[in-house]
Every structure is written in C-alpha cells, then in structure tokens.
Amino acid sequence: MKPLVLLALILIQSNLRVTSTESFHGVLTLPTPLKTTDGKELAKGHYDVEIRPENGQYSILFIKDGSSISVKGKMVDEGEQELPATIPIIGTHFLRSSEDHLRTAQERQFSQTGLPQYAEESRDWKATLRAYRNNLSAVFFIFQVRDNRAKWKRVDFELREQLTPQDRR
C-alpha cells in the first residue's frame, strides 16, 4: 500500500511541475517578411505566437499552417529602459497566459451584468508583445511580462527585415 501512495504523490508532484510552466499565446500579422538570425524566413502574414520559458530563457514561436519557427530572446536588465529600436511595425498585442481559464462560447454569449461583451470582459494585461525596427533593418519583438511581485521583466527577440531600406520607399 505504501508504494502505491508514494507513486501517486510522485505523479501528482510531477504533474504540478509540468503545469506550472506558464506560456503566453496571441495572434499577430507581420506587415513585412522577416528573417531570423540563423537564416529562417518568416513570410508576411498572420501567425499564432507562443512565448514560453525554456532553461532560464524565453523563446518566441511563430506558428503558421502547422509549422513553427523559434527565436531565443535576450533578458533585459531591470534598470535598462531604452528600446533597441524606435520605429513601430506592430502595435501592442495582448498575450493570454496558459494558466488563464478560457470561457466556452456559450459562457461568453450570455451577459452576466447586462453590459455588452467587450465591456464585460476583464483582461489582466500580464503580458504584452510589441515590435519595432531600427534604420539598419533589425526588428525587435519586445515582450513584457509582470511577475508575481508586480515587477515587469522585458525580453527582446531580434530578427532581420528582408526588405532593404530602398524597398520601403
């Protein structure tokens, strides 16, 4: 009997470790083709995006038609406020945490307060994603996440724009 209880405790503990890894999901549209630092190409268009921690670092996955491209991020020091690029290419995107409960379509259909759906929804903007480019064709995806102590962490993901500055004109 004792080995079964011990086995059950180990399984429960391992499940807790797996589910405690929080990732963030969203959807975005790339307005221009991009290339990763190792040469993988991202075509212009719609992508599902997932950002997840891996071995003390964050990586961003661009997912389209069942295939994905991953880019490792660089953690930014707490005191550093300056952005590596200043020309916005996409606005601020809300990223949903994997730990947030998703209501069913039926639950979302009926108002609880009589307000319209958009006014009734309350989002915790715990994680956001923005993208900027600089004059040298570098594109930075800026991921910001609020931790449990209400402190913001920032991770920068660097890619390259496939267009030359002359193509933008």
Buried (B, 14 or more C-beta within 10 A) or exposed (E): EEEEEEEEEEEEEEEEEEEEEBBBBBEBEBEBBBBBEEEEEBEEEEBEBBBBBEEEEBBBBBBBEEEBBBBBBEEBEEEEEEBBBEEEBBEEBBBBBBEEEEEEEEEEEEEEEEEEEEEEEEEEEBBBBBBBBBEEBBBBBBBBBBEEEEEEBBBBBBBBBBBEEEEEE
